[in-house]
Amino acid sequence: MSGETPELLHTAQLRESLRTHPRTRLIDVRSPGEFDSVNIPGSHNVPIELLRERQSELGSAHDDPVVLVCASGARAEQARTLLERAGGPGARVLRGGINEWQQEGGEVNRGKGVWPMERQVRLVAGSLVLSGVLGSLAYRPLKWLAGFVGAGLTFAAISDTCAMARLLGMLPHNRKSAVDPDTALAAVTAAEPGTPHV
């Protein structure tokens, strides 16, 4: 048993889908800053935070194939669950996200964006742990900062959520190319992408 689910799409399968179904909608759920840094040509940036905020508007007015993309697949899977619960379009997730897409030679647009969210989380978490450990040499209670971060990372792994990523996603550098919410949502739900609901 491979463990694969029908909701997962490999890079080669996505390429074939884009070739045989030109109306396939690629929805990138990363932050605007991450999207500006690197994205798959033809994809639409619809941050997962927007999908969470506007769940009640995720009903679909089309039958186009929808493929959700993020850095590694975790946020895209969360977005797929949101769409499913809200009665939105049936969606599939690009397995391994844009990271695997690039590793397998997929074409990308590159710009001047920010680090991927996973890398930002590693930097902040690592800095907090290091500060807690070094600071505890002078002030012993600071050791609990490292423990708190460790507990948070453990919970994030078990629950497949990340509060730190959500907080980092709200910072100005991650939201700098903020998308128009109505136009972004239309890329997922409207009969024609880019045509906001009236």
C-alpha positions in Angstrom: 0.0 0.0 0.0 1.6 3.3 -1.1 -0.2 5.6 1.4 -1.0 8.0 -1.4 -4.4 9.7 -1.4 -6.4 10.8 -4.5 -6.1 14.5 -3.3 -2.3 14.5 -3.8 -0.9 15.3 -7.2 2.7 14.7 -8.2 4.7 17.2 -10.3 4.4 15.1 -13.4 0.6 14.7 -12.9 0.3 18.5 -12.5 2.2 19.1 -15.7 -0.1 16.6 -17.5 -3.2 18.3 -16.0 -2.1 21.7 -17.1 -1.5 20.3 -20.6 -4.8 18.4 -20.9 -7.0 20.8 -18.9 -5.9 24.4 -19.7 -8.5 25.8 -17.3 -6.8 24.1 -14.3 -6.6 26.8 -11.5 -3.3 26.8 -9.7 -4.0 28.4 -6.3 -0.9 29.3 -4.3 -1.8 29.7 -0.6 1.5 31.0 0.7 2.0 34.6 1.9 2.2 37.4 -0.7 5.9 37.8 0.1 6.7 34.2 -0.4 4.6 34.2 -3.7 6.6 37.2 -4.9 9.9 35.3 -4.3 9.0 32.3 -6.4 5.8 31.0 -8.0 4.6 28.6 -10.7 3.7 30.5 -13.9 -0.1 31.0 -14.2 -0.7 30.5 -10.4 -2.9 32.9 -8.4 -1.9 34.0 -4.9 -4.8 33.4 -2.4 -3.2 33.3 1.0 -4.6 30.7 3.4 -5.4 33.5 5.9 -7.8 34.9 3.4 -9.5 31.5 2.9 -9.8 31.2 6.7 -11.3 34.7 7.0 -13.8 34.3 4.2 -14.8 30.6 4.6 -18.5 31.5 4.1 -17.8 32.7 0.6 -16.0 29.6 -0.7 -18.9 28.1 -2.6 -17.9 27.3 -6.2 -19.4 28.7 -9.5 -17.3 26.5 -11.7 -16.1 22.9 -12.5 -12.5 23.8 -13.3 -9.8 21.5 -11.7 -8.3 23.3 -8.7 -4.7 22.5 -7.5 -3.5 24.0 -4.3 0.2 24.9 -3.8 2.4 26.0 -0.9 6.0 25.5 0.0 5.8 21.9 1.0 2.2 20.8 0.9 1.1 21.3 4.5 -0.7 24.7 4.1 -2.2 23.5 0.8 -3.7 20.5 2.6 -5.2 22.8 5.3 -6.6 25.0 2.5 -8.1 21.9 0.8 -9.8 20.9 4.0 -11.2 24.5 4.4 -12.6 24.4 0.8 -14.1 20.9 1.4 -15.8 22.0 4.6 -17.2 25.2 3.0 -18.6 23.3 0.0 -16.0 25.0 -2.3 -14.5 23.5 -5.4 -13.0 20.0 -5.1 -9.3 20.6 -5.0 -6.1 18.6 -5.1 -2.8 19.4 -3.5 0.6 19.5 -5.2 2.6 16.9 -3.2 5.8 18.4 -1.9 4.7 21.9 -2.9 6.7 24.3 -4.9 9.9 22.9 -3.3 9.4 19.5 -5.0 8.1 21.2 -8.2 11.5 23.0 -8.4 13.5 19.9 -7.5 11.8 18.1 -10.4 12.6 20.8 -12.9 9.3 22.7 -12.9 9.3 26.2 -14.4 9.0 29.1 -11.9 8.9 32.8 -11.9 11.5 34.4 -9.6 11.3 37.8 -8.0 12.3 39.7 -4.9 10.3 38.2 -2.2 11.0 36.8 1.2 12.3 33.5 2.6 9.8 30.6 2.6 7.7 30.5 5.8 9.3 27.2 7.0 12.7 28.9 6.8 11.4 32.0 8.7 10.0 29.7 11.4 13.3 27.9 11.7 15.2 31.2 12.1 12.9 32.6 14.8 12.5 29.3 16.7 16.3 28.7 16.6 17.0 32.2 17.7 14.6 32.0 20.6 16.1 28.6 21.8 19.7 29.9 21.4 18.8 33.1 23.3 17.1 31.1 26.0 20.0 28.7 26.5 22.7 31.4 26.4 20.6 33.9 28.5 20.0 31.2 31.1 23.8 31.3 31.9 23.2 34.7 33.4 19.5 34.4 34.4 18.5 30.8 35.0 14.7 31.1 34.4 15.4 32.0 30.7 15.9 28.2 30.2 12.1 28.0 30.1 12.0 30.1 26.9 13.8 27.2 25.1 11.4 24.7 26.7 8.4 26.8 25.6 9.6 27.0 22.0 10.3 23.2 22.0 6.8 22.5 23.3 5.3 24.8 20.6 7.3 23.0 17.9 6.2 19.6 19.2 2.5 20.7 19.2 2.9 22.2 15.7 4.2 18.8 14.5 1.5 16.8 16.2 -1.4 19.1 15.1 0.1 20.0 11.7 -0.5 23.7 12.5 2.0 26.4 13.3 1.0 29.4 15.4 4.4 30.9 14.7 3.9 30.7 11.0 0.5 32.4 11.3 2.1 35.2 13.3 5.0 35.6 10.9 2.5 35.7 8.0 1.0 38.9 9.5 4.3 40.8 9.5 4.6 43.6 6.9 7.4 41.9 4.9 5.2 38.8 4.3 2.1 40.9 3.3 3.9 43.6 1.3 2.2 42.8 -2.0 -1.2 42.4 -0.4 -3.6 40.9 -2.9 -7.1 42.3 -3.4 -9.2 39.9 -1.4 -12.2 39.9 -3.8 -10.1 39.3 -6.9 -8.0 36.6 -5.1 -11.1 34.8 -3.8 -12.6 34.9 -7.4 -9.6 32.9 -8.6 -10.9 30.0 -6.5 -14.6 30.4 -6.7 -15.8 32.5 -9.6 -17.0 31.2 -13.0 -14.0 33.1 -14.5 -10.9 33.7 -12.5 -10.3 37.3 -11.7 -14.0 38.2 -11.8 -15.1 39.1 -8.3 -18.5 38.0 -7.1 -21.1 40.8 -7.1 
